[in-house]
């Protein structure tokens, strides 16, 4: 899984970091920089995924596919990896999101086979 995350970052320079987190909030694999705590990323990712799923269901939007957060310095994008995990990425602010979503979808499909 770590190799696939590294491939994602090397193939998509606008992705600064990534992690695969279980729906329970446990880190499964990561390619995070030294200054970012894996435990925090995993806990926040699981919380956002849970909230996103609830919102999508309650508002009749179907099954959750992705959640993204935009800040002044870039994006945090979460994408489902099967039913047991989520792919979390940190993306630069000027990234072309269509390409990011495509690359993340391909990575999520590959990671689903490994989870």
C-alpha positions in Angstrom: 0.0 0.0 0.0 2.8 2.4 0.8 4.3 1.8 -2.6 1.0 2.7 -4.3 0.8 5.9 -2.2 4.3 6.8 -3.2 3.5 6.1 -6.9 0.5 8.4 -6.5 2.6 11.3 -5.2 5.4 10.8 -7.7 3.0 10.6 -10.6 0.9 13.6 -9.5 3.2 16.4 -8.2 0.3 18.4 -6.8 -0.3 15.7 -4.2 1.9 16.5 -1.3 1.0 13.6 1.0 -1.4 10.7 1.3 -2.7 8.0 3.7 -5.0 5.1 3.8 -7.1 5.0 6.9 -9.6 2.4 8.1 -13.2 3.5 8.8 -12.3 2.9 12.5 -9.7 5.7 12.3 -6.6 3.5 12.3 -3.7 4.3 9.9 -3.2 1.4 7.4 -0.5 3.0 5.3 0.9 6.5 4.8 3.2 8.7 2.8 3.0 11.7 5.1 5.7 14.3 5.7 7.6 14.3 9.0 5.6 17.2 10.5 2.2 15.6 10.3 1.0 13.2 12.9 -0.5 10.0 11.5 -2.8 9.5 14.5 -4.4 12.9 13.9 -4.8 12.4 10.2 -6.4 9.0 10.7 -8.8 10.2 13.4 -9.9 13.3 11.4 -10.3 11.3 8.2 -12.5 8.7 9.9 -14.6 11.5 11.4 -15.0 13.3 8.1 -15.9 10.1 6.3 -18.5 9.2 8.9 -20.0 12.7 8.7 -19.9 12.8 4.9 -21.7 9.4 4.7 -24.4 10.6 7.1 -25.0 13.9 5.2 -25.1 12.1 1.9 -27.6 9.6 3.2 -29.8 12.1 5.2 -30.0 14.4 2.2 -30.7 11.7 -0.3 -27.5 12.1 -2.3 -26.7 8.3 -2.4 -23.6 6.6 -1.4 -20.6 8.8 -0.5 -17.8 8.9 -3.0 -15.6 11.7 -1.9 -15.3 14.6 0.5 -13.0 17.6 -0.1 -12.1 20.6 2.0 -10.6 23.7 0.5 -8.4 26.0 2.5 -6.1 29.0 1.7 -3.1 26.7 1.2 -4.8 23.8 -0.7 -7.2 20.9 -0.4 -7.7 17.9 1.8 -9.5 15.2 -0.4 -11.0 12.0 1.0 -12.1 9.2 -1.3 -13.6 5.8 -0.4 -11.3 2.8 -0.7 -13.9 0.0 -0.8 -16.1 -0.2 2.2 -13.4 -0.5 4.8 -11.0 2.4 4.2 -10.5 5.9 2.9 -7.7 7.5 0.9 -6.8 10.9 2.3 -4.6 13.3 0.2 -3.2 16.8 0.8 -3.2 18.7 -2.5 -1.6 22.0 -3.5 -3.9 25.0 -3.9 -3.4 25.5 -7.7 -3.9 21.8 -8.6 -6.1 20.7 -11.4 -8.7 18.9 -9.4 -10.1 16.8 -12.4 -6.7 15.2 -12.8 -6.3 14.7 -9.0 -9.7 13.0 -8.8 -8.8 10.7 -11.7 -5.5 9.7 -10.2 -7.0 9.2 -6.8 -9.8 7.0 -8.3 -7.2 4.8 -10.0 -5.2 4.6 -6.8 -8.4 3.8 -4.7 -9.3 1.0 -7.2 -5.8 -0.5 -6.8 -5.9 -0.1 -3.0 -9.3 -1.7 -2.7 -7.7 -4.9 -3.9 -5.1 -4.7 -1.1 -7.4 -3.8 1.7 
